[in-house]
Amino acid sequence: MASNLAYVAKTGLSVHNYVVTGSGPTYFTQFTYGKISTFRSRFGNRFCLLIIGDQRIESDFYVVPWDTVCDGFTDSLVHETPRANGHILRRWICHVRNSCFELSKNGFETFKVDVGQYKGNMELLNQIQTNIKESL
């Protein structure tokens, strides 16, 4: 049974925050260009990237305010993958290694920022839940 507080609340949190699951010890994940664009147009800089780790560990998540990492979401770091339907999937590849949020492309260009203060941050998680309730 899941005890990760962010995982348990992810359905409600995903309305106003970009929620993803990070895989493995580096929280490997991706953020799609379309979703980032949608969140930015709807909320400006007032949303978080929520990266959920192990569902069994209560505080294994990062609640990262968008304005902490927004400078890394540049076109030069976007991965483009052709799809069978002719569309191109545009996304940023992310790892969080030793509390360092990292976006990279082909291992050459990277963006890194320390997000240690956001790991398992219950206060920030509660704050974004409260903000959601107040906006309803």
C-alpha positions as CSV (number, residue, x, y, z in Angstrom):
1,M,0.0,0.0,0.0
2,A,1.2,3.5,-0.9
3,S,2.3,5.7,2.0
4,N,4.0,8.4,0.0
5,L,2.1,11.5,0.9
6,A,2.6,13.1,-2.5
7,Y,1.6,9.9,-4.3
8,V,-1.6,9.5,-2.2
9,A,-2.6,13.2,-3.0
10,K,-1.4,13.3,-6.6
11,T,-4.8,13.4,-8.3
12,G,-5.8,16.6,-6.5
13,L,-2.3,18.0,-6.8
14,S,-2.0,17.5,-10.5
15,V,-4.7,20.1,-11.2
16,H,-2.4,23.0,-10.4
17,N,1.0,21.2,-10.4
18,Y,3.0,19.1,-12.9
19,V,3.2,15.7,-11.2
20,V,5.5,13.0,-12.4
21,T,7.0,9.7,-11.1
22,G,10.8,9.6,-10.9
23,S,12.4,6.2,-11.6
24,G,15.3,4.7,-9.7
25,P,17.8,6.4,-7.5
26,T,18.2,9.4,-9.8
27,Y,14.4,10.1,-10.1
28,F,14.7,9.8,-13.9
29,T,11.7,11.4,-15.5
30,Q,10.6,13.7,-18.3
31,F,8.6,16.8,-18.6
32,T,6.7,17.3,-21.9
33,Y,6.9,20.6,-23.8
34,G,3.1,20.7,-24.2
35,K,2.3,20.3,-20.5
36,I,4.9,22.8,-19.4
37,S,3.4,25.3,-21.9
38,T,-0.1,24.6,-20.6
39,F,0.9,25.1,-16.9
40,R,2.8,28.3,-17.8
41,S,-0.1,29.8,-19.7
42,R,-2.6,28.8,-16.9
43,F,-0.5,29.6,-13.8
44,G,2.4,31.7,-14.9
45,N,5.2,30.9,-12.4
46,R,2.7,29.8,-9.7
47,F,3.0,26.0,-9.9
48,C,5.4,23.3,-8.8
49,L,7.0,20.3,-10.4
50,L,6.2,17.4,-8.1
51,I,8.5,14.4,-8.6
52,I,7.4,11.3,-6.7
53,G,9.9,8.6,-5.8
54,D,9.2,5.3,-4.0
55,Q,5.4,5.1,-3.3
56,R,6.2,3.2,0.0
57,I,8.3,5.9,1.5
58,E,6.2,8.7,3.1
59,S,8.6,11.6,2.2
60,D,10.2,10.4,-1.0
61,F,9.2,13.3,-3.2
62,Y,10.4,16.7,-4.4
63,V,8.1,19.7,-4.5
64,V,10.0,22.1,-6.7
65,P,8.6,25.6,-7.3
66,W,8.6,26.3,-11.1
67,D,10.6,29.6,-10.6
68,T,13.4,27.6,-9.1
69,V,14.1,25.6,-12.3
70,C,12.4,27.6,-15.1
71,D,15.7,28.9,-16.4
72,G,16.7,25.3,-17.4
73,F,13.6,24.7,-19.6
74,T,15.1,26.1,-22.8
75,D,14.7,25.0,-26.4
76,S,18.4,24.0,-26.5
77,L,17.7,21.2,-23.9
78,V,14.5,19.9,-25.6
79,H,14.7,16.3,-26.9
80,E,12.7,15.7,-30.0
81,T,11.5,12.2,-30.9
82,P,9.5,11.5,-34.1
83,R,6.3,9.5,-33.4
84,A,4.7,6.9,-35.7
85,N,1.7,9.3,-36.2
86,G,4.1,12.0,-37.7
87,H,4.0,14.2,-34.6
88,I,7.2,15.0,-32.7
89,L,7.4,14.4,-29.0
90,R,9.2,17.4,-27.4
91,R,10.4,16.9,-23.8
92,W,13.0,17.6,-21.3
93,I,14.9,14.7,-19.7
94,C,15.4,15.1,-15.9
95,H,17.4,13.4,-13.2
96,V,17.7,14.4,-9.5
97,R,21.1,13.2,-8.3
98,N,22.1,13.9,-4.7
99,S,19.4,16.6,-4.6
100,C,20.6,18.2,-7.7
101,F,17.9,18.8,-10.4
102,E,19.5,18.2,-13.8
103,L,18.2,18.7,-17.3
104,S,20.5,17.6,-20.0
105,K,20.6,16.8,-23.7
106,N,23.0,14.2,-25.1
107,G,25.2,14.6,-22.1
108,F,26.7,17.9,-23.3
109,E,24.4,20.8,-22.4
110,T,23.1,20.7,-18.9
111,F,21.2,22.8,-16.4
112,K,21.7,22.0,-12.7
113,V,20.3,23.5,-9.5
114,D,20.2,22.3,-5.9
115,V,16.7,21.2,-4.8
116,G,17.7,19.6,-1.5
117,Q,15.4,21.9,0.4
118,Y,12.4,20.6,-1.5
119,K,12.9,16.9,-0.8
120,G,10.1,15.5,1.3
121,N,9.1,19.1,2.1
122,M,5.9,18.5,4.0
123,E,5.4,22.3,4.6
124,L,5.5,23.1,0.9
125,L,3.3,20.1,0.1
126,N,0.7,21.2,2.6
127,Q,0.9,24.8,1.2
128,I,0.2,23.8,-2.3
129,Q,-2.7,21.6,-1.1
130,T,-4.1,24.6,0.8
131,N,-3.7,26.9,-2.2
132,I,-5.6,24.4,-4.4
133,K,-8.5,24.2,-1.9
134,E,-8.7,28.0,-1.6
135,S,-8.9,28.3,-5.4
136,L,-11.9,26.0,-5.7
